[in-house]
C-alpha cells in the first residue's frame, strides 16, 4: 500500500477545500497514523465533523486505487502533500489541497515567481489587450503565469505567456478528463505541451458552480502575487483578490477608465491599497531582489516594446480562444444589457463564484510541513525588507523627520483573527515573530498583517516591525 493511494483516500474522505487536513496533521505524526486511527480517536480531533469521521473510518481503498490506476494509464501524475515537489506556498493555507492531479510538464514552484492573472469573463477590448500584453511581458521576464483557463481574461493571460514561449499553469474546477470551458480544448492542449494543468478534483468531477471559489484559492495560493486585470463589481475575480489577501499574497490591479462598469472592481481595489500596474515592471520589480536568477526586468521591458495587439488576436484565433463576447464596449460601460445577456452574465458570474515514485514506507512526517511553511514566511519577509529598502530610499526625507503614515484606516470590516492580531500589536512596534509568540501561526500573522496594512490599520516601520497606524 503506497502513500500515494493513502493521500488520494484522505482527499476523498475530507473533500476539496477542507480545513480538516491541518487539524489532522496537528494531531497525528504521519499519514499512516491517520489511516489506522479508529473513529473514536478521530472524533477527539478538534473540528472533525461526524461526516468526515465516518468517511475516515471507512478504510476501503478501492476507489483511491482505481483513481491512481486511471491517472497512470493517462500519463497524468498525482502530486501529493508529502512529495518533495509539492508547492510549499500551498502548505501555508488553512485549507491546502493534499492531492493535485496534473498533466503536462512538471514545474518546480518552489523556485519560481508565479503571478496569478485573473479578470472578468466578459472583457472589453481594453481588458483583452492588458491581459495579453502584461502576461506576455511578465512571462518573458521570467514569471510563470497562473490562471483558471476561463473565458475572457484568463484565456488571454495564458495566450500571452504561450506567445512568450514560456510555461503557464491552468488550475481547473473539475477533473482532468473534462475540458472546461469546452471552447478551450485547443488552448488546453497548448498549455499542457509546455506548462501544467492541475486540479484537486478527481477524474470524473463535473465543473459545478461551487467548485470555482474553492479552485480560486489554489490559483492565488500558488502565486506570490495576484493581478486583477479587469473586473466589474461583484466579479468572481474580486473573490480571488480577497483570497490572495487572506493568504498573505501581494495584490495588484490594472486601473481602468473612470465610470467603466468593467473597471469598477479594479479601481476599487486600487483605492483600497492594491498596487497599481501599468506595466510588467510594476509587478516584476517586487521580486527581482529575491529571485535575481529568475527575474529579468530588462527582458520584460524589451518584450513590452515588442508587443503587437494584432499578433495577440491572431494567436488567440489560432488557439481557438473564446475572446470577447459579441457585446459592444459601449453596451458594457453604459450598462445597457438585454435581459438575455444580463441573465447569461449572472449565470457566468455565479459559476465563477460559486512526481516522485510511490513511497510505501508511510514515513512522511507532518513536522516537515512546518519547516516548509517557515520557508515561505521567510521568503515573504525578504520581499518585505526589499520593499522597505526601496521605500526608504524614496522617502528619505520623511524618514529623517520621523514622519508616520497618518492615513485613516479603511472602513472595510476585519475578521476576529485580524482584530486579535491588531490587539496583540499594542502601542509599540513589534515583529511578526513577537506576534507569533502570543499564540498565532506564521501564516495567520503574515496574511493578517498584509490585510491590515492594505486597509490602513497598521504601518510597516524600519526593522521589519509594525505599529498601529496613527489616527
C-alpha positions, 0 to 999 in steps of 0.5 A, a space after each residue: 500500500 503506497 502513500 500515494 493511494 493513502 493521500 488520494 483516500 484522505 482527499 476523498 474522505 475530507 473533500 476539496 477545500 477542507 480545513 480538516 487536513 491541518 487539524 489532522 496533521 496537528 494531531 497525528 505524526 504521519 499519514 499512516 497514523 491517520 489511516 489506522 486511527 479508529 473513529 473514536 480517536 478521530 472524533 477527539 480531533 478538534 473540528 472533525 465533523 461526524 461526516 468526515 469521521 465516518 468517511 475516515 473510518 471507512 478504510 476501503 481503498 478501492 476507489 483511491 486505487 482505481 483513481 491512481 490506476 486511471 491517472 497512470 494509464 493517462 500519463 497524468 501524475 498525482 502530486 501529493 502533500 508529502 512529495 518533495 515537489 509539492 508547492 510549499 506556498 500551498 502548505 501555508 493555507 488553512 485549507 491546502 489541497 493534499 492531492 493535485 492531479 496534473 498533466 503536462 510538464 512538471 514545474 518546480 514552484 518552489 523556485 519560481 515567481 508565479 503571478 496569478 492573472 485573473 479578470 472578468 469573463 466578459 472583457 472589453 477590448 481594453 481588458 483583452 489587450 492588458 491581459 495579453 500584453 502584461 502576461 506576455 511581458 511578465 512571462 518573458 521576464 521570467 514569471 510563470 503565469 497562473 490562471 483558471 483557463 476561463 473565458 475572457 481574461 484568463 484565456 488571454 493571460 495564458 495566450 500571452 505567456 504561450 506567445 512568450 514561449 514560456 510555461 503557464 499553469 491552468 488550475 481547473 474546477 473539475 477533473 482532468 478528463 473534462 475540458 472546461 470551458 469546452 471552447 478551450 480544448 485547443 488552448 488546453 492542449 497548448 498549455 499542457 505541451 509546455 506548462 501544467 494543468 492541475 486540479 484537486 478534483 478527481 477524474 470524473 468531477 463535473 465543473 459545478 458552480 461551487 467548485 470555482 471559489 474553492 479552485 480560486 484559492 489554489 490559483 492565488 495560493 500558488 502565486 506570490 502575487 495576484 493581478 486583477 486585470 479587469 473586473 466589474 463589481 461583484 466579479 468572481 475575480 474580486 473573490 480571488 483578490 480577497 483570497 490572495 489577501 487572506 493568504 498573505 499574497 501581494 495584490 495588484 490591479 490594472 486601473 481602468 477608465 473612470 465610470 467603466 462598469 468593467 473597471 469598477 472592481 479594479 479601481 476599487 481595489 486600487 483605492 483600497 491599497 492594491 498596487 497599481 500596474 501599468 506595466 510588467 515592471 510594476 509587478 516584476 520589480 517586487 521580486 527581482 531582489 529575491 529571485 535575481 536568477 529568475 527575474 529579468 526586468 530588462 527582458 520584460 521591458 524589451 518584450 513590452 516594446 515588442 508587443 503587437 495587439 494584432 499578433 495577440 488576436 491572431 494567436 488567440 484565433 489560432 488557439 481557438 480562444 473564446 475572446 470577447 463576447 459579441 457585446 459592444 464596449 459601449 453596451 458594457 460601460 453604459 450598462 445597457 444589457 438585454 435581459 438575455 445577456 444580463 441573465 447569461 452574465 449572472 449565470 457566468 458570474 455565479 459559476 465563477 463564484 460559486 512526481 516522485 515514485 510511490 513511497 510505501 514506507 508511510 514515513 512522511 512526517 507532518 513536522 516537515 510541513 512546518 519547516 516548509 511553511 517557515 520557508 515561505 514566511 521567510 521568503 515573504 519577509 525578504 520581499 518585505 525588507 526589499 520593499 522597505 529598502 526601496 521605500 526608504 530610499 524614496 522617502 528619505 526625507 520623511 524618514 529623517 523627520 520621523 514622519 508616520 503614515 497618518 492615513 485613516 484606516 479603511 472602513 472595510 470590516 476585519 475578521 476576529 483573527 485580524 482584530 486579535 492580531 491588531 490587539 496583540 500589536 499594542 502601542 509599540 512596534 513589534 515583529 511578526 515573530 513577537 506576534 507569533 509568540 502570543 499564540 498565532 501561526 506564521 501564516 495567520 500573522 503574515 496574511 493578517 498583517 498584509 490585510 491590515 496594512 492594505 486597509 490602513 490599520 497598521 504601518 510597516 516601520 524600519 526593522 521589519 516591525 509594525 505599529 498601529 497606524 496613527 489616527 
